[in-house]
Structures are given as structure tokens and as C-alpha cells.
Amino acid sequence: MTRTPRALAWLYVIGGLLGLVAAITLTLEKIQRLLDPAYIPSCSINPVLSCGSVMDSPQAAAFGFPNPLIGIAAFSVVTTFGVTLLAGFEPPRWFWLGMQLGTLLGVVFVHWLIIASLYDIHALCPYCMVVWAITIPLFWYTTLHNLRETRAGIALSRFHSGVLALWYVSIIALILVEFWDYWVTLIR
């Protein structure tokens, strides 16, 4: 059995903690908004970067409760898993398959939220974007780890950072295009 790369363990710890902070912050902002409907979340900066618009959308509670609660649970698991890996734990295959399933569900959910933010809600939540930015490499590097001994895994590993960069650039391009009319007003 191949040892888990320390970089992957650190990705889980740091990414998990950043995601946890974003999810907790969003949860606290949502509670404030529920207590005071006139409350303007700290991440509502302008018409495009507007957490309030996102929080008030049906997509913000996709399963009947605020999405950040999913993030609190999921990022706690990711962080804990990273810490155990740094401590020397070598998980069995089923553990890795569980992490693969969790990150797959996470990346699918995040992309659904990206599409909803861009084309249904027409607003971006900065804290949500932190979660997007973290979930993608968690999924990608978990997948590469699980495929590490396969022909596909070896081939993909050669381009691991290029694929990740292309993924981010694609999302940034979608954001630029969708909100282009707003961006150009900032430079006039």
C-alpha cells in the first residue's frame, strides 16, 4: 500500500478549515438575517457580490435547511481526515472510496450552485465562492490519489495543476461573461 502524500493531508486540513470558516460565517450571517430581515450580510458588497440575494434564494436551502450546515458537517470531516493522515493513519480502501463519494457529491453540488448563482440568482456570494474554490481541488486530488496506480491516474497526474488551473479559469470566464455589463461600469 502506498503512503498518503503529506501534501494531500495538508490540503484536507487547510482546505477543510477554510471551508469550515466560510460555512460557519455563512451560518451566522443567515441566523442574523433570520433574526432581523433588514440585516445586510457583511458579504453583500455590491449588486453582483451579494450574499443577501443568494441567502434569500430557494437554492440556498436545497434540502430544506441552509446549505452552510452541510458545509459545517462536510468540512469538519475533511479537516479531521487530514489531521488523522498527518498523524500517520493509513486508511483502508473503503475510507478512500467514502472520501471520493463525498468529494464527488460536493463538487456536483457546488457546480449546481455555481450555475444557479450565475443564471438564476444573478449574484455571487464571496463565502460561497471560497467553498467552490476549495471543493474543486479536494475532489480533484482525492480522485488523483484514488487513481494513482491506474494508467489514467498516472496520465492525469502529469497535468494535475494544468487541469485545476483550466477548471478555475473556466469558472472565472463564466463569471466575467455573465456579469460583464457590471464589470465594465467599474472601469468607466
C-alpha positions as YAML, in Angstrom:
chain: A
units: angstrom
residues:
- id: 1
  name: MET
  ca: [0.00, 0.00, 0.00]
- id: 2
  name: THR
  ca: [1.30, 3.45, -0.98]
- id: 3
  name: ARG
  ca: [1.55, 6.05, 1.78]
- id: 4
  name: THR
  ca: [-0.70, 9.05, 1.53]
- id: 5
  name: PRO
  ca: [1.18, 12.10, 0.28]
- id: 6
  name: ARG
  ca: [1.59, 14.70, 3.03]
- id: 7
  name: ALA
  ca: [0.55, 17.43, 0.59]
- id: 8
  name: LEU
  ca: [-2.86, 15.77, 0.24]
- id: 9
  name: ALA
  ca: [-3.21, 15.57, 4.02]
- id: 10
  name: TRP
  ca: [-2.35, 19.27, 4.30]
- id: 11
  name: LEU
  ca: [-4.86, 20.09, 1.54]
- id: 12
  name: TYR
  ca: [-7.54, 18.37, 3.61]
- id: 13
  name: VAL
  ca: [-6.53, 20.21, 6.79]
- id: 14
  name: ILE
  ca: [-6.14, 23.69, 5.28]
- id: 15
  name: GLY
  ca: [-8.97, 23.36, 2.76]
- id: 16
  name: GLY
  ca: [-11.23, 21.83, 5.39]
- id: 17
  name: LEU
  ca: [-10.52, 24.64, 7.85]
- id: 18
  name: LEU
  ca: [-11.08, 27.36, 5.24]
- id: 19
  name: GLY
  ca: [-14.33, 25.71, 4.15]
- id: 20
  name: LEU
  ca: [-15.39, 25.33, 7.77]
- id: 21
  name: VAL
  ca: [-14.76, 29.02, 8.48]
- id: 22
  name: ALA
  ca: [-16.75, 30.00, 5.36]
- id: 23
  name: ALA
  ca: [-19.64, 27.67, 6.29]
- id: 24
  name: ILE
  ca: [-19.75, 28.86, 9.91]
- id: 25
  name: THR
  ca: [-19.63, 32.50, 8.79]
- id: 26
  name: LEU
  ca: [-22.47, 31.92, 6.32]
- id: 27
  name: THR
  ca: [-24.49, 30.17, 9.03]
- id: 28
  name: LEU
  ca: [-24.01, 33.07, 11.44]
- id: 29
  name: GLU
  ca: [-24.93, 35.56, 8.70]
- id: 30
  name: LYS
  ca: [-28.06, 33.52, 7.93]
- id: 31
  name: ILE
  ca: [-29.05, 33.48, 11.62]
- id: 32
  name: GLN
  ca: [-28.63, 37.27, 11.78]
- id: 33
  name: ARG
  ca: [-30.78, 37.60, 8.66]
- id: 34
  name: LEU
  ca: [-33.49, 35.39, 10.19]
- id: 35
  name: LEU
  ca: [-33.45, 37.45, 13.40]
- id: 36
  name: ASP
  ca: [-33.53, 40.74, 11.54]
- id: 37
  name: PRO
  ca: [-34.84, 40.68, 7.94]
- id: 38
  name: ALA
  ca: [-33.35, 44.16, 7.40]
- id: 39
  name: TYR
  ca: [-29.85, 42.89, 8.28]
- id: 40
  name: ILE
  ca: [-27.38, 43.26, 5.42]
- id: 41
  name: PRO
  ca: [-24.79, 40.47, 5.46]
- id: 42
  name: SER
  ca: [-21.14, 41.50, 5.62]
- id: 43
  name: CYS
  ca: [-20.56, 39.85, 2.26]
- id: 44
  name: SER
  ca: [-23.17, 41.95, 0.46]
- id: 45
  name: ILE
  ca: [-20.77, 44.38, -1.18]
- id: 46
  name: ASN
  ca: [-22.46, 45.46, -4.41]
- id: 47
  name: PRO
  ca: [-25.17, 44.24, -6.82]
- id: 48
  name: VAL
  ca: [-23.02, 41.32, -8.01]
- id: 49
  name: LEU
  ca: [-21.25, 40.34, -4.78]
- id: 50
  name: SER
  ca: [-24.39, 39.99, -2.73]
- id: 51
  name: CYS
  ca: [-24.73, 37.24, -0.13]
- id: 52
  name: GLY
  ca: [-28.16, 38.52, 0.83]
- id: 53
  name: SER
  ca: [-29.52, 37.78, -2.65]
- id: 54
  name: VAL
  ca: [-28.02, 34.31, -2.55]
- id: 55
  name: MET
  ca: [-29.21, 33.61, 1.03]
- id: 56
  name: ASP
  ca: [-32.77, 34.55, 0.12]
- id: 57
  name: SER
  ca: [-32.90, 32.24, -2.90]
- id: 58
  name: PRO
  ca: [-34.53, 28.79, -2.84]
- id: 59
  name: GLN
  ca: [-31.16, 27.29, -3.86]
- id: 60
  name: ALA
  ca: [-29.68, 28.41, -0.51]
- id: 61
  name: ALA
  ca: [-31.70, 25.72, 1.23]
- id: 62
  name: ALA
  ca: [-31.64, 22.99, -1.40]
- id: 63
  name: PHE
  ca: [-32.57, 20.24, 1.07]
- id: 64
  name: GLY
  ca: [-34.95, 22.26, 3.25]
- id: 65
  name: PHE
  ca: [-32.30, 23.74, 5.56]
- id: 66
  name: PRO
  ca: [-29.47, 26.24, 4.96]
- id: 67
  name: ASN
  ca: [-26.72, 24.80, 2.75]
- id: 68
  name: PRO
  ca: [-23.91, 26.02, 5.05]
- id: 69
  name: LEU
  ca: [-24.98, 23.39, 7.59]
- id: 70
  name: ILE
  ca: [-23.90, 20.77, 5.04]
- id: 71
  name: GLY
  ca: [-20.59, 22.61, 4.77]
- id: 72
  name: ILE
  ca: [-20.06, 22.60, 8.54]
- id: 73
  name: ALA
  ca: [-20.52, 18.83, 8.65]
- id: 74
  name: ALA
  ca: [-18.58, 18.06, 5.47]
- id: 75
  name: PHE
  ca: [-15.61, 20.33, 6.12]
- id: 76
  name: SER
  ca: [-15.35, 19.02, 9.70]
- id: 77
  name: VAL
  ca: [-14.97, 15.51, 8.26]
- id: 78
  name: VAL
  ca: [-12.40, 16.69, 5.68]
- id: 79
  name: THR
  ca: [-10.34, 18.51, 8.33]
- id: 80
  name: THR
  ca: [-10.45, 15.55, 10.70]
- id: 81
  name: PHE
  ca: [-9.45, 13.17, 7.92]
- id: 82
  name: GLY
  ca: [-6.48, 15.39, 7.07]
- id: 83
  name: VAL
  ca: [-5.35, 15.54, 10.69]
- id: 84
  name: THR
  ca: [-5.53, 11.75, 11.01]
- id: 85
  name: LEU
  ca: [-3.49, 11.37, 7.81]
- id: 86
  name: LEU
  ca: [-0.83, 13.74, 9.17]
- id: 87
  name: ALA
  ca: [-0.78, 11.66, 12.36]
- id: 88
  name: GLY
  ca: [0.16, 8.61, 10.30]
- id: 89
  name: PHE
  ca: [-3.19, 6.91, 9.81]
- id: 90
  name: GLU
  ca: [-3.24, 4.83, 6.63]
- id: 91
  name: PRO
  ca: [-6.92, 4.39, 5.85]
- id: 92
  name: PRO
  ca: [-8.30, 1.27, 4.20]
- id: 93
  name: ARG
  ca: [-9.59, 1.44, 0.63]
- id: 94
  name: TRP
  ca: [-13.23, 1.85, 1.70]
- id: 95
  name: PHE
  ca: [-12.26, 5.02, 3.58]
- id: 96
  name: TRP
  ca: [-10.80, 6.49, 0.39]
- id: 97
  name: LEU
  ca: [-13.89, 5.45, -1.56]
- id: 98
  name: GLY
  ca: [-16.01, 7.25, 1.03]
- id: 99
  name: MET
  ca: [-13.91, 10.39, 0.62]
- id: 100
  name: GLN
  ca: [-14.22, 10.02, -3.15]
- id: 101
  name: LEU
  ca: [-18.01, 9.80, -2.92]
- id: 102
  name: GLY
  ca: [-18.17, 12.76, -0.53]
- id: 103
  name: THR
  ca: [-15.99, 14.99, -2.68]
- id: 104
  name: LEU
  ca: [-17.86, 13.90, -5.83]
- id: 105
  name: LEU
  ca: [-21.20, 14.84, -4.27]
- id: 106
  name: GLY
  ca: [-19.62, 18.09, -3.06]
- id: 107
  name: VAL
  ca: [-18.23, 19.08, -6.44]
- id: 108
  name: VAL
  ca: [-21.52, 18.26, -8.21]
- id: 109
  name: PHE
  ca: [-23.47, 20.30, -5.64]
- id: 110
  name: VAL
  ca: [-21.01, 23.20, -5.90]
- id: 111
  name: HIS
  ca: [-21.32, 23.26, -9.69]
- id: 112
  name: TRP
  ca: [-25.11, 23.24, -9.43]
- id: 113
  name: LEU
  ca: [-24.77, 26.23, -7.08]
- id: 114
  name: ILE
  ca: [-22.36, 27.97, -9.48]
- id: 115
  name: ILE
  ca: [-24.88, 27.63, -12.31]
- id: 116
  name: ALA
  ca: [-27.71, 28.79, -10.02]
- id: 117
  name: SER
  ca: [-25.68, 31.80, -8.85]
- id: 118
  name: LEU
  ca: [-24.79, 32.84, -12.37]
- id: 119
  name: TYR
  ca: [-28.00, 32.18, -14.27]
- id: 120
  name: ASP
  ca: [-30.87, 32.04, -11.75]
- id: 121
  name: ILE
  ca: [-29.91, 34.23, -8.80]
- id: 122
  name: HIS
  ca: [-27.66, 36.61, -10.75]
- id: 123
  name: ALA
  ca: [-25.46, 37.27, -7.73]
- id: 124
  name: LEU
  ca: [-22.29, 35.88, -6.19]
- id: 125
  name: CYS
  ca: [-21.62, 35.13, -2.55]
- id: 126
  name: PRO
  ca: [-17.91, 35.61, -1.68]
- id: 127
  name: TYR
  ca: [-18.05, 32.99, 1.10]
- id: 128
  name: CYS
  ca: [-19.74, 30.56, -1.26]
- id: 129
  name: MET
  ca: [-17.00, 31.18, -3.80]
- id: 130
  name: VAL
  ca: [-14.44, 30.23, -1.14]
- id: 131
  name: VAL
  ca: [-16.30, 26.93, -0.77]
- id: 132
  name: TRP
  ca: [-16.31, 26.47, -4.56]
- id: 133
  name: ALA
  ca: [-12.58, 27.17, -4.74]
- id: 134
  name: ILE
  ca: [-11.85, 24.63, -2.02]
- id: 135
  name: THR
  ca: [-14.22, 21.84, -3.06]
- id: 136
  name: ILE
  ca: [-12.76, 21.58, -6.56]
- id: 137
  name: PRO
  ca: [-9.17, 20.67, -5.53]
- id: 138
  name: LEU
  ca: [-10.48, 18.43, -2.73]
- id: 139
  name: PHE
  ca: [-12.35, 16.42, -5.35]
- id: 140
  name: TRP
  ca: [-9.57, 16.58, -7.95]
- id: 141
  name: TYR
  ca: [-6.72, 15.49, -5.71]
- id: 142
  name: THR
  ca: [-8.82, 12.81, -3.99]
- id: 143
  name: THR
  ca: [-9.62, 11.44, -7.44]
- id: 144
  name: LEU
  ca: [-5.95, 11.51, -8.49]
- id: 145
  name: HIS
  ca: [-4.99, 9.75, -5.26]
- id: 146
  name: ASN
  ca: [-7.57, 7.04, -5.82]
- id: 147
  name: LEU
  ca: [-6.48, 6.61, -9.44]
- id: 148
  name: ARG
  ca: [-2.74, 6.83, -8.68]
- id: 149
  name: GLU
  ca: [-1.93, 3.26, -9.72]
- id: 150
  name: THR
  ca: [-4.05, 3.23, -12.89]
- id: 151
  name: ARG
  ca: [-2.98, 4.24, -16.36]
- id: 152
  name: ALA
  ca: [-5.50, 7.12, -16.35]
- id: 153
  name: GLY
  ca: [-4.32, 8.30, -12.95]
- id: 154
  name: ILE
  ca: [-0.68, 8.34, -14.00]
- id: 155
  name: ALA
  ca: [-1.54, 10.29, -17.17]
- id: 156
  name: LEU
  ca: [-3.75, 12.79, -15.35]
- id: 157
  name: SER
  ca: [-1.15, 13.30, -12.61]
- id: 158
  name: ARG
  ca: [1.25, 14.72, -15.20]
- id: 159
  name: PHE
  ca: [-1.19, 17.56, -15.85]
- id: 160
  name: HIS
  ca: [-2.70, 17.86, -12.37]
- id: 161
  name: SER
  ca: [-2.10, 21.58, -11.90]
- id: 162
  name: GLY
  ca: [-2.95, 22.42, -15.51]
- id: 163
  name: VAL
  ca: [-6.33, 20.73, -15.24]
- id: 164
  name: LEU
  ca: [-7.03, 22.55, -11.99]
- id: 165
  name: ALA
  ca: [-5.98, 25.90, -13.49]
- id: 166
  name: LEU
  ca: [-8.19, 25.32, -16.55]
- id: 167
  name: TRP
  ca: [-11.09, 24.45, -14.25]
- id: 168
  name: TYR
  ca: [-10.70, 27.72, -12.32]
- id: 169
  name: VAL
  ca: [-10.17, 29.80, -15.47]
- id: 170
  name: SER
  ca: [-13.37, 28.35, -16.94]
- id: 171
  name: ILE
  ca: [-15.39, 29.39, -13.89]
- id: 172
  name: ILE
  ca: [-13.80, 32.83, -13.84]
- id: 173
  name: ALA
  ca: [-14.60, 33.24, -17.55]
- id: 174
  name: LEU
  ca: [-18.25, 32.32, -16.92]
- id: 175
  name: ILE
  ca: [-18.39, 34.91, -14.12]
- id: 176
  name: LEU
  ca: [-16.77, 37.58, -16.29]
- id: 177
  name: VAL
  ca: [-19.13, 36.93, -19.18]
- id: 178
  name: GLU
  ca: [-22.30, 36.75, -17.08]
- id: 179
  name: PHE
  ca: [-21.60, 39.97, -15.20]
- id: 180
  name: TRP
  ca: [-19.72, 41.78, -17.98]
- id: 181
  name: ASP
  ca: [-22.16, 44.71, -18.05]
- id: 182
  name: TYR
  ca: [-21.46, 45.34, -14.37]
- id: 183
  name: TRP
  ca: [-17.67, 44.91, -14.58]
- id: 184
  name: VAL
  ca: [-17.34, 47.47, -17.38]
- id: 185
  name: THR
  ca: [-19.17, 50.08, -15.25]
- id: 186
  name: LEU
  ca: [-16.36, 49.77, -12.71]
- id: 187
  name: ILE
  ca: [-13.69, 50.85, -15.19]
- id: 188
  name: ARG
  ca: [-15.58, 53.75, -16.77]
...
